[in-house]
Structure formats: C-alpha cells, structure tokens
Amino acid sequence: MPRSVRPIALLPTKGHSMDMHREDLPSYWLYAAEARASDALQGDREVDYCIVGAGLTGLWTAYYLSVADPGARIAVVERRMAGFGASGRNAGWLSSEFDGRFEDMAERGGRAAVAAMHHAMNETFDVVVETCRAEGIDADLHHGGIIRFAQNRAQLVRVRAAFEKRQAWGADAGYSWLSGGEVRERVGVHGVLGGYANEYGARVQPAKLVRGLLEVVRRRGVRVHEDTEAQRIEPGRVVTARGTITAPIVVRGVEAYLVGLPGHRRDVLPMQSSVILTEPIPAELRPGVAWSNAELIADGANAYAAAQLTPDWRIVMGARGILPKYGYGSTLDHEGVTTERARRHLFEAVVNWFPQLRDLGISDSWCGVLAIPRDWTPSVDFDPATGLAGAGGYVGSGVSTTNLAGRTLADLVTGKSTELTTLPWVNRPTRRWEPEPLRWAGVNAMTKLYRAADRREQAGLDRPSRLSRIGAMVTGR
C-alpha cells in the first residue's frame, strides 16, 4: 500500500512564490506552472471573434485566428483561469491517436476519409512540437513515443486487434508491433507479453503548455479574460457575469463544462478521471524500471491505465478506466479532489507494472472531467447562419486533438476551404445522451462490467471477456 498522500504545499519548488499553495489549484500541474488569473472583463465589449473557454481548444483557436487575421479583435473568456479544466489536469499525453468510431466516420467519406484523419493527427503532433519550439513554449516536452502493452493473454488479443484495426484504417505510419522482449528493452514492465509502439507520442507538462500558449496569444494581441464566467452563449454575443461581449463569430471551447450552459445538459457526458503523482523513483531502482526514453505507456486492460515519466523521474499515472466517476444528472467537479480509493487503485497499477516500486510514496493526486459524446467521437462544427462554432468531445485525447480543432475552426470561421475543413469530424451529425436515470445506470453498468472483465482476464482467460463487449454495447462505446 502507498504511504499517505502529502500536501504538495509542504514541498516548495525553487522559484515558486511563498504565498502560492497547492490547495488553491486543482492540479499539481497548475501549481508547478504558477498559474494565476488576470485581465478579468471590465464591462461590455465588441470584437470580431469571441471564444468561450481558455483551455487548449480556445487558445489554439485564438492563436490560429491571430495568424489568419492579424488585425482582428479577438477575445477569450474563461470562468477561472487558463487551463483550469481538463487542459491543466490531464496525464500529459501528446499523441497522434484519437478516439472515435472509424466506421461512423467512414460513412461520411469512406476509408479514405478515416485515413485522412489519421494523417492529419500525425501532422498535428509535428505541428505542436514545432510550434512549442518556434514560440518558446517550455512544456517539458520529450518525444519518446508511445507503447501500449499486454500483461496477459486476453490483453494481448485486444492490443493486437487494436493495432491491426488502426493499420486497416490507414494509421500505418509510425506504428510497429513489438514482442514482449522488445517492449522490455524499452521499458521494464513486469510480465509483458507484447504490444505496439507509435512514434508520434511525447510527454508534456500540460499546464505549462496551456499557460505558455496563453502568453503567446496575449503577445499577439488576443485579450484573454480570466475570472470571467460565461453564463449564456447566443448568436452574436456571450453574456458573462462581468459584461456582454458581442461578436459575429462565437466559438465554444468548453469541453465537459458545456453541460453547465443552458440547454446543453445532455450534449456530452462529463466523466471524472483521476491522476496520481509519485515521489521520484530512487536512483538505485531506475535501471530495473528501464524507462530511460520516457515513453508514454499504457496497458491493454478494459479499464486501462496510462502513464508518463516526468523529468525528475516521478510517475504520473492516470486512467480513464480505473474508477471513473459520473455524477448523476451530469454534475461537474470543479475542485479536482481525488478519493482515497481512486489513489489506491492507481497506485496498484504502478505496482502491477513495477513491483519493485511498492514502497514508493504518492506526492499528489487530482482529477479532471473529460467530455464523452454519445457516439464516443469528437467533432468540430460551424454554422455560418448563426456564427456559432465549437469543438470538443475528445474522450481523453485532447492534448493534441485540440490543436487540430483550433486550426480547423480558424479555417471554418474565416471562410477558407482546406483539407482540414473536409475531414470527417467536421459538422458531423451527433445525438444527445439519454435522460436520467438511464444515463447514470448505463455508465455505471459499463464501468462495473469492464472491471469484472479485467478480473476474469487476469485470472487466466485466454481471450477478451464477453463482459467487455456487453459493457461497450451498453453505452455504444
């Protein structure tokens, strides 16, 4: 069992002001980035573009709009501070992988359209890396790639099927299959049987990425009004608690917090996901961990876990599948407090991968809320008749997908016809989640079935448990 969690405020980092406390912010990432809210809206404004949400979707959109239309008046409003939501709380995976139902995307352009989406995501990875370099954004970025591995026979079947499916749908560039020995040469995971690598993956400190991007767009003349809550989004205007901003184009980039706006309660499912940060791995244990290139790694369980290694050899372990929490009626978590049970399960994942780390302590933990569309596929949309645009529903892969969304939104709202505006996720028809209590019952049934399936598979099942298929059928995953 892990030692008790210590408040990160008791572990001051060089350069941090003494009046900053970890408990004032929802994640260690934001604390380390020394995030502060500033430039709150002071009364009514008129601009050319108003963006709601200063996460990565909103800030990338503002960045590319400032490039495409240098003289434009651009305003961004944010309820708390840039990166307060999922952009500053995730596990820091910059990846070319995106979640979505390839079959549904193919209905809007065939296999070629899905292959184009894969190509666009590979390009997006390179764009983010190059933009950070060119703009001087220091986000602890390290390009080590991704490894998804299996620790039992059922997982091996699942991981191999996922690899072959991506290959079949055009995601061949950058992917390669690895034997168990080849995985162990790159990272010393216990009991690994095989897996696949994707070269388009990098570790990032997500709050440093979003706060660095904030500085860049402000230098480019974009006004980012933090501490300014949007109460209504309407054609031609955004009503906030501090004034109304009128604009012919209004862009929505609020991800899971969309459900808090009037009329949007069932548009996405807000799912809470937890993260832990361990103490640094002792120097004498690092050779056995054998993680020298800091790859992003994830297992092949149904309720899978995913991790990165920080520059000072701490493990950031997150999971969409380990004890996700859904609040009845799409209620939102704002403060990022993680339960002891979630911390325990995440640390068990660390020990499952690296048994020699069982005495490692947990330095911090937090949680964030991700948006899940009814068909588990992200989208970008723009209605020229109303001037309303938006993007989201990244299902946990938003660190990179937000950049593609920002570039696509900038093209759409400025009237450009490009390869990005024809991708199959643009103006894709979507449907809403069922009303309660069906929504709550379905999501909780899915998570229980996934965990039960993992227990059966770990006990020796040589194929994926049928319970996992039932779990996916319940919610359409």
N, C-alpha and C positions, 0 to 999 in steps of 0.2 A: 504493500500500500504506500502511496506517496505521502511524504511529510506534509504537514499543514501548509496551506497557502499563506504566504507572507504578503502584506500590503506593499505594493510597489513603491508607495510614497516613502517607505523606510529604506529604499535602495536608491538614493540620489545618483543621477548620472552627471558626469562632468559637463558643465555648460548649461545645465538646467537652472532656472531661477528658483530660489528657495521658497517662493510663495506659490509654486505650482505643485499641486497634489494629484496623485494618480486617481483618487476617488472623484475628482472633479470632471473626469473624462471617461467615456465609455469603453476605451481600449488602451492597452499599453502603447500601441502604435501611435495614437494621437498624443499621448503623453510624451513619448520619445521625440515626436515631431514638434513639440512645444506649440500645439495648436491653440490659437486664440481667435475669438470672434471680433470682427471690426467692420466699420463702414455700414452700420445699420441704416436702412432707408429713413430719410427725414422728409416725409410728405410725398405728394403726388409727383409723378414723373411721366414724361413722354419719350419713348425710344423707338428704334426700328425693330429690335428683337428683344423679347423678354423671355428669359429661361428660368424655369422653376426647378430648383434643386442644384446645389453646388457640390454634387458628387462627381464622379468621373464622367458620367454621361453629360451632365450640364457643362462642365468645364471643358471637355474636349469639343463639344458643340460650339461653345463660345470661342475657343481657340481657332477652330477652322472657319467660323464666320468672320473673325477678325482678319484672317488671311484672305478670304474670298472677297470681303467687302471692307477694306481698310478704313473707310470713312464712316462706317455705320455706328450708330449709338446702340450699344449692347448692354443690357442689364441682367444680372443673375440675382435671384432672391433665394435665401436659404434660411430655414427655420432656426437652426442653431449655429453651426459653423461648417465650413467646407470639410467634407469627409466624415461628418458626424454619423452618417448612416453606414450602409454596407461597404462603401468605398474606403472607410477608415477602420473597418473591423474584420475584414476577411483574412484568409490564411496566406495571402500574398503570392498567389499563383498567376503569373503572366504566361498565358498559354494560347496556342492556336486552336485548341479544342473548344468546341461549343456544344451546348446541349440542345437537342431538338429532335424531332421525328423526321428522319430523312424522307420517309415515304410520303408524308404530308407535303413537304417542300417540293418533292418531285411532281406533285400534281399541278404545280404552277410553272413547270419548265423542264420536266424530265430529269434524268440523271445528270445531264449537263449543268442544270441549274444548281444541283447539290454540289457537284464538283467545283463550280464557280464559287460557291460559298466557302468550301474548304480552301481554295486558292486565296480568296480574299482574307481569310483568317491567318494563313501563313504570312501573307503580305502585311497584315495588321501587326503581327508580332514584330516584324522587322521595323515597321513604322514607329512603334512605341519605343523600341530600343534606340533607334536613330534620333528620334525627337528628344528623348531624355539627354542624349549626348549633345545634340546641337543646342538645346536650350539651357544646358547646365543644370538639369534636374538630378540631384543626388538622391536616389531612392534605394541604395544598397542593392542595385540590380546585378545579378550574376547569372550568366547564360550557361546553365548546366544541363538543360534538357529535362525530360520527364520520364519516369519509369513507373509503369503500372504492373504489379506483380501478383502472383498467386501463391498462397501458402497451403492449399490443399487441392485435391483433385477436382472438386466441383468448381472452385475458383479458377483453376487452370482452364477448364472448359469455357467458363464465362469470359475470361480475359482473352482467350484465343478467339472466341466468337466476336468479341468487340473489335479486336484487331482486324479480323477478316472482313467485318462489316464496313469498317472505315476504308479499307482497301477497295472493297467492291463499289463504294460510293464516291470514289475519287480522291480519298485522302491518303494517297500513296507517298507523296513527297514528305520526307522527314521521318517516316515510320520504319521500324525494323523489329523483327522478333528476336527475343533473347532466350537462351536456355537458362536453367537455374544457375549454372556455373557462371554464365556471362552476367547475370544480374548481380551475383555475389562479388564479382570482380569490381563492380561499380559502387555497390552499397551492401553492407553486410547484414542483410535482413535474415532473421532466423527462419529456417525451414522453407525457403523459397524454392518453387518448382519451375518457374519460368515467368515470362512476361513480355511486354513490348516497350520500346523506347520511342519517344517523339523528340526530335532535336529542337522543335520550336517550343521551348519552355524555359522560363527564367524565374528565379526568386526575386521578389521585390519587397520593400517595406511600403505597404500600400498608402499609409498616411503621409509618408514623405513624398510619394508620387503625387497624391492629390494636392497636398499643400505646396509642393513645388510647382505644379501646374497652375495653382491659384496665383502664385507670384508672377508667373509668365503672362497669364491673361491680363492681370492688372497692369503690368508694364505695357501691354499692348492697348491699353485704354478701356478695357472692359471694367464696368463697375459691378463688383460682387458685393451685394448687401447681405452680410451675415446677420444673425439675430433678427431676421425678418420673416415671419411666418406667412405663407400664402394661405388664405382662407377660402378663396374661390378662384378657379381658372375658367375664364369665359372667352369667347371670341372677341379679340381686340383689347382684352385687359386682364390684369391679375390684381385681385383685391387682397391686400395684406393687412396685417394688424397695424402697420405704420404708414399706410398710404396706398394709393392705387397707381399702378403702372399701366399706361395704355401703350399698345404696340400692335401693328398689323399682323405680326407673327409672334405667336406664343408657343414655346417649346416646353413640354413636360418631361422632366428627367428625375422623377422622384422614386422610381423603383417600387419597393414594397409599400412605401408610405403613401402611394396612390390611394390605398383603401381608406385613408383618413379624410379624403376630399369628398364632398357631397356627390352622391350618385355613383361612386366607384367601389363600393364595399365588396362587390363580388367579381371585380375585374381580374384580380390576381389573388393568389393565396400567400399570405405572409408567413413564412416558415422560419422559426428561430433556429440558428445553428451556433454551437459553442466552439470555443478555441481555448487551448491552454498554451502557456509558455513555460518551458522547463528552465531550471538552473543550467548553467553551462556544463557540458559534458566534460568531466575531468580529463586532463591531458593523457593520463595513462590508459584511459578507456577508448580514446579516439581511434587508434589503429584497428581495434576489433570492430568498431562501428563502420569503419572503412567507407566514409561518406565524404571523401576529400574534394569532390567536384560539386558538392551541394546541389545535386539533382532534386527536383520536385519528385516526391514519391507518394504512391497510393496503393492500397491493396485491392483485391478483387472481390471483397465481400459484398453482399447485398446492401448492408448498412456500412458502407465503406468509410475508411478514414484516409486522410491525406495530410502530408506534412512538408515543411521546408526546414532548412537548417540556416540559422542566422549567421552573420559574420563572426560572432563570438561563440559559436558552437552551442547555441540553445536550439531546442526543437520546438517548432510551432506546430502543434497537432490540432487539426480541425476536422470536422466531419459534418457532411450533410446528412449522413445516415445514422450516426450514433446519437440516439436520444434526441431527435429533432422535436421541437415543441411548436404546436399550433394552438393559439388561443381562440377559444370559442367566439364566433362572431367576427373573426379576423381582427382581434385586438392586437395592438402593437406593443412591443417592448421598446422603450426609449433609452433606458439607462445602461443596458449591457451587463446586467448581473447574471452570473452563471451559477447553477446549482452545484452543490457538493456531489450529487450523484453524477452529473454530467462530467465534472472534473475527474471523478474516479474512473468512469468508463473510458475517457480519453487517455488517461494515464495507463490504463490496462492495455490500450492499443500500442502505446510506446513500448511497454514491457513485452508484449506479444511479438513485436518486431525485433527488439533488442533486449533480451532477458538480462544482460549484464548491467542495464540501467535501472534496475528495480529500486535502487536506493536514491535515485536522482530526485531532487525536490521540484515542486512547482513554484515558479516565481509569480505567475499572474494567470488570470483567466478572464474571458469576456465572452459576449455573444453578440450576434447581429441578426438582422432579419433580411432574408432574401425573398424575391418575388417569383412565384411559380404560376405561369399561365395555365389555363385549363388543359391545353394540349402539350404542355411542357416545352414549348418552343418560343424563343424570343422574337420580337418583332420591332419594326420601325414603321411609323406611319405619318402621313401628312395629308391634310385636307385643304387644298387651295381655296375652297369656297369659304371656309371659316378662319383660315390662317392658323389652325391648331395642329401641332405636330408633337410627336413623342416617341420614346423608345424605352424598352425595358423587358422584364421577364427573363433575365439571363440565367436563372436556375443555378446560380452559384459560379458561373464562369464569366463574370462581368469585368474583371480587371483588364482583359484585352478586348472583349467584345464591345465595351463602351467606346473604345477608340473608333472601331468600325462604325458604330452607331453615330458618333459625332461627325465623322466625315460624311456619312450618308445623309444625315439630317441637314448639314450645311449645303450639300448639293441640292437636296429636295427643295428647301425653302428659298434658295436663291434661283431656282428655276433651271438648274443645269440637268441635262440628261447624260448620265455617265454609266459606266459599268456597275458602279455601286448602286445606282437607283433602280437597276433591273434585277438585283439579287432577290431570291425567292422569299426573303423575310420582310420585304418592303410592302406595305399596305396589304398585309396578309389577313384574311378574314379570321376573326377569333370569336370564341364564345365565352360566356361567363361561367363561373363556378356555381354549383347548385346552392340553394338556400340552406340555412341551418335547420335542423341538426344534421342533414345529410353530409355537408362539407366536413364537419368535425368528425363524424363517425367514419367517413371514408378515409380520411388522412390517418387517423389513429389506428384503424384496421390495417392500413398499408404498413405502417411502421412496426406494428406488432408481428405481422406476417413476415416481414423482412428479418427481424431479429430471430424469430423462430426458425426461419430457413437457414440462417447462418449457424445456429446451434446444431441443426441436423447435418449440415455440410461439414462442420468442424469435427463432428463425431465419426466421420468416415464415409459419408455419402460420396459416390464416385461421379455424380452428375449434379447439376444445379437443382435444388429442391423445387418441387412443384409449387410450394407455398410462395416462392418469389414471383412466379408467374401470376398467381392469384392476386398477390399484392399489387402488382403492376396493373392488372385488369381493373382493380377496384377504383383506381384514380386515373386510369388512362395514361400512365407513365410509359 
